[in-house]
Amino acid sequence: MFLHDKFFYASCFFLLGIYVKSIGRGEAVLELTIILIILTLIAVLLFPGLETKRTWLLTFSCLALLAPVGAMFYTWKQNKEMITIQIPFGQKQIWRGKIINNPERGALQTINIKLEEQHEGNIKVNLQNDEEYEYGDVLELEGVVKKIPKPYGSYYEKKEQILGELSFPKIKKFEKGDVSVKKTLFHIRNRAIRVFQKTLPYNESAFMSGITLGAKEEFSKTLKDDMKKSGTTHLVALSGYNITILITALLAGLGTIWRKRTAFFVAILGIIAFVIMTGGESSVMRAAIMGIAVNMAPIMGRVYAPRNIIMLSALVMALQNPNILAFDVGFQLSFLALLGIVYLFPAIQNITNLRGGFLRWKENAAMTLSAQLMVAPILIQTFEKISLTSLISNILIMELIPTTMALGFLQIATHQVSQNLAQILAWLSLLPLKTELGIISLFSNLSVEIHPRLTLPFIIGYYALLARVIHKWKKS
């Protein structure tokens, strides 16, 4: 077994152990590992035809021991975090802590606070918009912290590591935080959003902020509902598609100043800054790791192995927060969509011959179909419905996204130099923006929703069928 194969299977077993343990089935990890090792040994001993595969099978069974290691890592990580939690729920207290996120401002202002002094842990705080707070500011609040009710309680506790909620407390003390790199990047992001707000109409500004910076605070209820019905909500959840456009633009621009290798490493710093600026969502982190690794391979003279890069992304993120595997729907959708594009997309092209076309619409159609097929069960399980017309709306809009994003980033870059030039760029961006919002509105009215109930055997069979399609048609 080659080293890259060992890494892939070792990571698979380690992550499998984390996932099974996180959903409360930890006892099954060791049992399944022992069964797998026993079956492998029996196969090697009883079937002479497997002599040539003996070393491979024995290595594979040894790597399976990493599944219990993954389960133990999850337990250690959870116990370590639980030791530090000191929050008396349901009691009126004075709470002091530092803001650890970029405050979300909509009808209310929502901030996450890391408690200090006699309390420890992270809580979510809902405030009025009377005063603007920033990352790093220190607040002293008086009120009652309550546990977040289910089903969102488990989501916040496991994925966001937020343990309680404090609504409209009395603010007893407020201290501005020190200047930091992260605070500066959040400040740049907020200024960029204000550029869009000044130069574009409300809905167009909100949509531009969403596809370029992942900001969703300014979305109107109507726009949110239209995007849900038309199946286009993912457009404003920054993904590999958005990051790829950004990396391509950075490399093109920096390549005119420095040599390719130097430009690449400067671009890495730009991508890291962008990830921090957008709040470090799982889809953005995964896309950034993937984008950096994919572009690093040819520069360092290495062959790009998609499965190992995907696994490396998952491994890095799971080591930081192992709960994302089971409790972060965005993480699951992001990875499944990526697997669809990398593996199912070539198979769909070979089956349908969807290649070329005006503005490559056929390839975009095949790519969108591949991603939609991979994420369909998760979407149905999460939202209990799926739109049959979402494929068409996504194909139409994806043609315009690169142009829209390019105009958006140019607006941000030029606004500091010339507000008039930024306004001209804003006017130019209105054509694709209004077209995109028009498509979203149209398909929200034409949406054909179904509400299927999926069972575990059906989901397993569904993905087994897709695996069969990939195996048969990918290289045809």
C-alpha positions as CSV (number, residue, x, y, z in Angstrom):
1,M,0.0,0.0,0.0
2,F,1.4,3.4,-1.0
3,L,1.9,6.2,1.5
4,H,-0.9,8.3,0.0
5,D,-3.3,5.3,0.3
6,K,-2.3,4.8,4.0
7,F,-3.0,8.5,4.7
8,F,-6.4,8.3,3.0
9,Y,-7.6,5.1,4.8
10,A,-6.1,6.2,8.2
11,S,-8.0,9.5,8.0
12,C,-11.2,7.7,7.0
13,F,-11.1,5.4,10.0
14,F,-10.1,8.2,12.4
15,L,-13.0,10.4,11.2
16,L,-15.4,7.5,11.3
17,G,-14.5,6.9,14.9
18,I,-15.1,10.6,15.7
19,Y,-18.5,10.6,13.9
20,V,-19.9,7.4,15.4
21,K,-18.8,8.5,18.9
22,S,-20.4,12.0,18.4
23,I,-23.8,10.5,17.6
24,G,-23.7,8.4,20.8
25,R,-22.8,5.1,19.3
26,G,-19.2,4.9,20.7
27,E,-19.5,1.3,21.8
28,A,-20.0,0.2,18.2
29,V,-16.6,1.6,17.1
30,L,-14.5,-1.0,18.8
31,E,-16.9,-3.8,17.9
32,L,-16.9,-3.0,14.2
33,T,-13.1,-2.6,14.2
34,I,-12.6,-6.0,15.8
35,I,-15.0,-7.6,13.3
36,L,-13.3,-6.0,10.4
37,I,-9.8,-7.2,11.6
38,I,-11.1,-10.7,12.2
39,L,-12.7,-10.9,8.7
40,T,-9.5,-9.6,7.1
41,L,-7.4,-12.2,8.9
42,I,-9.8,-15.0,7.9
43,A,-9.8,-13.9,4.3
44,V,-6.0,-13.9,4.2
45,L,-5.7,-17.3,5.8
46,L,-8.5,-19.2,4.0
47,F,-8.4,-17.8,0.5
48,P,-5.1,-18.6,-1.3
49,G,-6.1,-16.3,-4.2
50,L,-5.6,-13.3,-1.9
51,E,-1.9,-14.0,-1.4
52,T,-0.9,-11.1,-3.5
53,K,-3.2,-8.8,-1.5
54,R,-2.0,-10.1,1.9
55,T,0.2,-7.1,2.7
56,W,-2.4,-4.7,1.6
57,L,-5.2,-6.3,3.6
58,L,-3.1,-6.6,6.8
59,T,-2.1,-2.9,6.5
60,F,-5.7,-2.0,5.9
61,S,-6.9,-3.9,9.1
62,C,-4.1,-2.2,11.1
63,L,-5.2,1.2,10.0
64,A,-8.8,0.3,11.1
65,L,-7.5,0.5,14.7
66,L,-7.5,4.3,14.2
67,A,-11.3,4.2,14.4
68,P,-11.2,3.6,18.2
69,V,-8.5,6.3,18.4
70,G,-10.8,8.7,16.8
71,A,-13.6,7.9,19.3
72,M,-11.1,8.4,22.2
73,F,-10.0,11.7,20.7
74,Y,-13.6,12.9,20.6
75,T,-14.1,11.9,24.3
76,W,-10.9,13.6,25.3
77,K,-11.8,16.8,23.5
78,Q,-15.3,16.9,25.0
79,N,-14.1,16.2,28.5
80,K,-11.4,18.9,28.2
81,E,-14.1,21.5,27.2
82,M,-16.6,20.4,29.8
83,I,-14.0,20.9,32.6
84,T,-13.8,24.7,31.8
85,I,-17.6,25.3,31.7
86,Q,-18.9,27.3,34.7
87,I,-22.3,28.8,33.8
88,P,-25.1,28.9,36.5
89,F,-28.1,28.7,34.2
90,G,-31.4,30.4,35.3
91,Q,-29.8,32.7,37.8
92,K,-29.5,36.4,37.7
93,Q,-25.8,37.2,37.6
94,I,-23.2,39.8,36.5
95,W,-21.5,38.4,33.4
96,R,-18.2,39.7,32.1
97,G,-16.7,38.6,28.8
98,K,-15.1,39.4,25.5
99,I,-16.9,39.4,22.1
100,I,-15.5,36.6,20.0
101,N,-17.4,37.1,16.7
102,N,-18.2,39.8,14.2
103,P,-21.6,41.0,15.6
104,E,-24.6,40.1,13.4
105,R,-26.8,43.1,12.9
106,G,-30.4,42.6,11.6
107,A,-33.6,43.4,13.5
108,L,-31.4,42.7,16.6
109,Q,-27.7,42.7,17.3
110,T,-26.4,39.2,18.1
111,I,-23.0,38.7,19.6
112,N,-21.1,35.7,21.0
113,I,-19.2,36.2,24.3
114,K,-16.4,34.3,25.9
115,L,-17.0,34.6,29.7
116,E,-14.3,35.7,32.0
117,E,-13.5,35.9,35.7
118,Q,-15.7,33.6,37.8
119,H,-17.6,32.2,34.8
120,E,-16.2,30.2,31.9
121,G,-17.8,29.2,28.6
122,N,-19.3,30.8,25.5
123,I,-22.8,32.4,25.4
124,K,-24.9,34.1,22.8
125,V,-26.2,37.6,23.6
126,N,-29.2,39.4,22.0
127,L,-29.1,43.2,22.1
128,Q,-30.9,46.2,20.6
129,N,-29.1,48.1,17.9
130,D,-28.7,51.2,20.0
131,E,-24.9,50.9,20.0
132,E,-22.5,49.1,17.7
133,Y,-20.1,46.6,19.3
134,E,-17.0,45.1,17.7
135,Y,-14.9,41.9,17.9
136,G,-12.7,42.1,21.0
137,D,-14.9,44.6,23.0
138,V,-15.4,43.7,26.7
139,L,-18.9,43.9,28.2
140,E,-20.2,43.6,31.7
141,L,-23.9,42.4,31.6
142,E,-26.6,41.7,34.2
143,G,-29.3,39.2,33.4
144,V,-30.2,35.5,33.3
145,V,-28.5,33.0,31.0
146,K,-30.8,30.3,29.7
147,K,-30.1,27.1,27.9
148,I,-31.0,27.3,24.2
149,P,-34.1,25.3,23.6
150,K,-34.1,22.2,21.3
151,P,-33.6,21.6,18.5
152,Y,-31.3,24.5,18.2
153,G,-29.7,23.9,21.6
154,S,-27.8,20.8,20.4
155,Y,-26.7,22.6,17.2
156,Y,-25.3,25.6,19.1
157,E,-23.7,23.6,21.8
158,K,-22.1,21.0,19.5
159,K,-21.3,23.0,16.4
160,E,-20.9,26.6,17.5
161,Q,-19.8,25.7,21.1
162,I,-22.3,28.2,22.4
163,L,-23.8,26.9,25.7
164,G,-26.5,29.5,26.6
165,E,-28.4,32.6,25.6
166,L,-28.7,36.0,27.3
167,S,-31.4,38.2,25.9
168,F,-31.6,42.0,26.4
169,P,-29.4,42.3,29.5
170,K,-28.6,45.5,31.4
171,I,-25.3,46.7,30.2
172,K,-23.3,47.8,33.3
173,K,-19.9,48.4,31.7
174,F,-18.5,48.6,28.2
175,E,-14.8,48.7,27.2
176,K,-13.4,49.0,23.7
177,G,-11.2,46.1,22.8
178,D,-7.5,46.4,21.7
179,V,-6.6,46.6,18.1
180,S,-5.9,43.2,16.5
181,V,-5.5,41.7,13.1
182,K,-8.8,39.9,13.3
183,K,-10.6,43.0,14.5
184,T,-9.1,45.0,11.6
185,L,-10.2,42.4,9.1
186,F,-13.7,42.4,10.5
187,H,-13.6,46.2,10.2
188,I,-12.6,46.0,6.5
189,R,-15.5,43.6,5.9
190,N,-18.0,45.9,7.5
191,R,-16.7,48.8,5.5
192,A,-17.0,46.8,2.3
193,I,-20.7,46.0,3.2
194,R,-21.3,49.7,3.7
195,V,-19.9,50.4,0.2
196,F,-22.5,48.1,-1.3
197,Q,-25.2,49.7,0.9
198,K,-24.3,53.2,-0.3
199,T,-24.0,52.4,-4.0
200,L,-26.7,49.7,-4.6
201,P,-30.5,49.3,-3.8
202,Y,-31.4,47.3,-0.7
203,N,-31.9,43.8,-2.1
204,E,-29.1,44.1,-4.6
205,S,-26.7,45.3,-1.9
206,A,-27.7,42.4,0.4
207,F,-27.2,39.8,-2.4
208,M,-23.8,41.3,-3.4
209,S,-22.7,41.2,0.2
210,G,-23.8,37.6,0.4
211,I,-22.0,36.2,-2.6
212,T,-18.8,38.2,-2.0
213,L,-18.5,38.2,1.8
214,G,-21.0,35.7,3.1
215,A,-23.0,38.4,4.9
216,K,-26.6,37.5,5.3
217,E,-27.7,40.0,8.1
218,E,-29.4,42.5,5.7
219,F,-31.5,40.0,3.8
220,S,-35.2,40.8,3.8
221,K,-37.7,38.1,4.8
222,T,-39.1,38.1,1.3
223,L,-35.6,37.5,-0.3
224,K,-34.8,34.8,2.2
225,D,-38.1,33.0,1.5
226,D,-37.6,33.4,-2.3
227,M,-34.2,31.9,-2.1
228,K,-35.4,28.9,0.0
229,K,-38.2,28.2,-2.4
230,S,-36.0,28.5,-5.5
231,G,-33.2,26.4,-4.0
232,T,-30.6,29.1,-4.2
233,T,-29.8,29.7,-0.5
234,H,-26.4,28.1,-1.0
235,L,-25.3,31.0,-3.3
236,V,-24.6,33.2,-0.2
237,A,-22.9,30.5,1.8
238,L,-19.3,31.0,0.6
239,S,-18.1,27.8,-0.9
240,G,-15.3,26.4,-3.1
241,Y,-16.8,28.1,-6.1
242,N,-16.5,31.6,-4.6
243,I,-13.0,30.8,-3.2
244,T,-11.9,29.5,-6.6
245,I,-12.9,32.7,-8.2
246,L,-11.0,34.7,-5.6
247,I,-7.9,32.6,-5.8
248,T,-7.9,32.9,-9.6
249,A,-8.2,36.7,-9.4
250,L,-5.4,37.0,-6.8
251,L,-3.0,34.8,-8.7
252,A,-3.7,36.7,-11.9
253,G,-3.2,40.1,-10.3
254,L,-0.2,39.1,-8.2
255,G,1.4,37.3,-11.1
256,T,1.9,40.6,-12.8
257,I,4.1,41.8,-9.9
258,W,6.0,38.7,-8.6
259,R,7.1,35.3,-9.9
260,K,4.5,32.5,-9.8
261,R,5.7,30.9,-6.5
262,T,6.0,34.2,-4.7
263,A,2.6,35.3,-6.0
264,F,1.1,32.0,-4.7
265,F,2.4,32.4,-1.2
266,V,1.2,36.1,-1.1
267,A,-2.2,34.8,-2.3
268,I,-2.2,32.3,0.6
269,L,-2.0,35.2,3.0
270,G,-4.8,36.9,1.2
271,I,-7.0,33.8,1.4
272,I,-6.3,33.3,5.1
273,A,-7.2,37.0,5.7
274,F,-10.4,36.5,3.7
275,V,-11.3,33.4,5.8
276,I,-10.9,35.3,9.0
277,M,-12.8,38.3,7.7
278,T,-15.8,36.2,6.7
279,G,-16.0,34.6,10.1
280,G,-14.3,31.3,9.4
281,E,-17.4,29.3,8.4
282,S,-16.8,25.6,7.7
283,S,-17.5,25.9,4.0
284,V,-15.0,28.7,3.6
285,M,-12.3,27.0,5.6
286,R,-12.8,23.8,3.6
287,A,-12.7,25.7,0.3
288,A,-9.7,27.6,1.4
289,I,-7.7,24.5,2.4
290,M,-8.7,22.8,-0.9
291,G,-7.9,25.8,-3.0
292,I,-4.5,26.3,-1.4
293,A,-3.6,22.6,-1.7
294,V,-4.8,22.3,-5.3
295,N,-2.8,25.3,-6.4
296,M,0.2,24.3,-4.3
297,A,0.5,20.9,-6.0
298,P,1.7,22.0,-9.4
299,I,3.9,24.7,-7.9
300,M,5.7,22.2,-5.7
301,G,5.9,19.7,-8.5
302,R,3.4,17.2,-7.0
303,V,0.5,15.3,-8.5
304,Y,-2.9,16.5,-7.2
305,A,-4.9,13.7,-5.5
306,P,-8.5,15.0,-4.9
307,R,-9.5,12.4,-2.4
308,N,-6.4,13.1,-0.1
309,I,-6.9,16.9,-0.3
310,I,-10.6,16.5,0.6
311,M,-9.7,14.2,3.5
312,L,-7.0,16.6,4.7
313,S,-9.5,19.4,4.8
314,A,-11.9,17.3,6.8
315,L,-9.2,16.1,9.2
316,V,-7.9,19.6,9.9
317,M,-11.4,20.9,10.7
318,A,-12.4,17.9,12.8
319,L,-9.2,18.2,14.9
320,Q,-10.2,21.8,15.7
321,N,-13.9,20.9,16.4
322,P,-14.9,17.2,16.1
323,N,-18.6,18.0,16.4
324,I,-18.8,19.4,12.9
325,L,-18.9,16.0,11.3
326,A,-22.3,15.2,12.8
327,F,-23.8,18.6,13.8
328,D,-22.7,21.0,11.1
329,V,-25.1,20.7,8.1
330,G,-23.1,23.3,6.2
331,F,-20.0,21.2,6.6
332,Q,-21.9,18.1,5.3
333,L,-23.4,19.9,2.3
334,S,-20.1,21.5,1.5
335,F,-18.2,18.2,1.4
336,L,-20.9,16.2,-0.4
337,A,-21.2,18.9,-3.1
338,L,-17.4,18.9,-3.5
339,L,-17.4,15.0,-3.9
340,G,-20.2,15.4,-6.5
341,I,-18.1,17.9,-8.5
342,V,-14.9,15.9,-8.3
343,Y,-16.3,12.4,-8.8
344,L,-19.9,12.4,-10.1
345,F,-19.5,15.3,-12.5
346,P,-17.2,13.4,-15.0
347,A,-19.6,10.5,-14.9
348,I,-22.6,12.7,-15.6
349,Q,-20.7,14.3,-18.5
350,N,-20.0,10.8,-19.9
351,I,-23.6,9.7,-19.5
352,T,-25.3,12.9,-20.9
353,N,-22.5,14.3,-23.1
354,L,-23.1,17.7,-21.5
355,R,-20.0,19.6,-22.7
356,G,-19.5,23.1,-24.1
357,G,-22.5,25.2,-25.1
358,F,-22.9,29.0,-25.0
359,L,-21.0,30.3,-22.0
360,R,-20.3,26.6,-21.1
361,W,-23.9,26.3,-19.9
362,K,-23.9,22.5,-20.5
363,E,-20.9,22.0,-18.3
364,N,-22.5,24.2,-15.6
365,A,-25.7,22.2,-15.9
366,A,-23.8,18.9,-15.4
367,M,-21.8,20.3,-12.5
368,T,-24.9,21.7,-10.8
369,L,-26.7,18.4,-11.3
370,S,-23.8,16.5,-9.8
371,A,-23.7,18.7,-6.7
372,Q,-27.5,18.6,-6.3
373,L,-27.6,14.8,-6.5
374,M,-25.0,14.4,-3.8
375,V,-26.6,16.7,-1.3
376,A,-30.3,15.9,-2.0
377,P,-30.7,13.4,1.0
378,I,-29.1,15.9,3.4
379,L,-31.3,18.7,2.1
380,I,-34.4,16.6,2.5
381,Q,-33.5,15.4,6.0
382,T,-32.7,19.0,7.1
383,F,-35.4,21.0,5.5
384,E,-37.9,18.2,5.0
385,K,-38.5,19.2,1.4
386,I,-36.7,19.8,-1.9
387,S,-37.5,21.9,-5.0
388,L,-37.6,20.0,-8.4
389,T,-37.0,23.3,-10.2
390,S,-33.9,24.3,-8.3
391,L,-31.6,22.8,-10.9
392,I,-32.8,25.2,-13.6
393,S,-32.6,28.3,-11.4
394,N,-29.1,27.4,-10.3
395,I,-27.8,26.8,-13.8
396,L,-29.1,30.2,-14.9
397,I,-27.7,32.1,-12.0
398,M,-24.3,30.3,-11.9
399,E,-23.5,31.8,-15.3
400,L,-23.6,35.3,-13.9
401,I,-21.9,34.8,-10.5
402,P,-18.3,35.2,-11.6
403,T,-19.0,38.5,-13.3
404,T,-21.1,39.8,-10.4
405,M,-18.4,38.9,-7.8
406,A,-15.7,40.5,-9.9
407,L,-17.6,43.8,-10.1
408,G,-18.3,43.6,-6.4
409,F,-14.6,43.2,-5.5
410,L,-13.7,46.0,-7.9
411,Q,-16.2,48.3,-6.1
412,I,-14.6,47.6,-2.8
413,A,-11.1,48.2,-4.2
414,T,-11.9,51.4,-6.0
415,H,-14.2,53.0,-3.4
416,Q,-11.2,54.3,-1.4
417,V,-9.6,55.8,-4.5
418,S,-12.7,57.2,-6.3
419,Q,-16.3,57.0,-5.1
420,N,-17.5,58.0,-8.6
421,L,-15.7,55.1,-10.2
422,A,-17.1,52.8,-7.5
423,Q,-20.6,54.1,-8.3
424,I,-20.1,53.5,-12.0
425,L,-19.1,49.9,-11.2
426,A,-22.2,49.6,-9.0
427,W,-24.4,50.7,-11.9
428,L,-22.7,48.1,-14.2
429,S,-23.3,45.4,-11.6
430,L,-27.0,46.2,-11.4
431,L,-27.6,44.3,-14.7
432,P,-26.4,40.9,-13.4
433,L,-27.7,41.5,-9.9
434,K,-31.3,42.3,-11.1
435,T,-31.2,39.4,-13.5
436,E,-30.1,37.0,-10.6
437,L,-32.8,38.4,-8.3
438,G,-35.4,38.2,-11.0
439,I,-34.5,34.5,-11.6
440,I,-34.8,33.8,-7.8
441,S,-38.2,35.6,-7.7
442,L,-39.5,33.8,-10.8
443,F,-38.5,30.3,-9.6
444,S,-39.8,30.9,-6.1
445,N,-43.2,31.2,-7.7
446,L,-42.6,28.3,-10.1
447,S,-41.2,26.1,-7.3
448,V,-42.4,22.5,-7.3
449,E,-41.7,21.2,-3.8
450,I,-41.8,17.5,-2.7
451,H,-41.7,16.3,0.9
452,P,-40.4,12.7,0.9
453,R,-39.5,10.8,4.0
454,L,-36.2,9.1,3.8
455,T,-35.1,6.0,5.7
456,L,-31.6,5.0,6.5
457,P,-31.6,1.9,4.2
458,F,-32.9,4.2,1.4
459,I,-30.1,6.7,2.0
460,I,-27.4,3.9,2.0
461,G,-28.9,2.5,-1.2
462,Y,-29.0,5.9,-2.8
463,Y,-25.3,6.6,-2.2
464,A,-24.4,3.0,-3.2
465,L,-26.1,3.6,-6.5
466,L,-24.2,6.9,-7.0
467,A,-21.0,5.1,-6.2
468,R,-21.8,2.5,-8.8
469,V,-22.5,5.2,-11.4
470,I,-19.2,6.9,-10.6
471,H,-17.3,3.6,-10.8
472,K,-18.8,2.6,-14.1
473,W,-18.9,5.9,-16.0
474,K,-16.2,8.2,-14.6
475,K,-13.5,7.0,-17.0
476,S,-15.7,5.9,-19.8
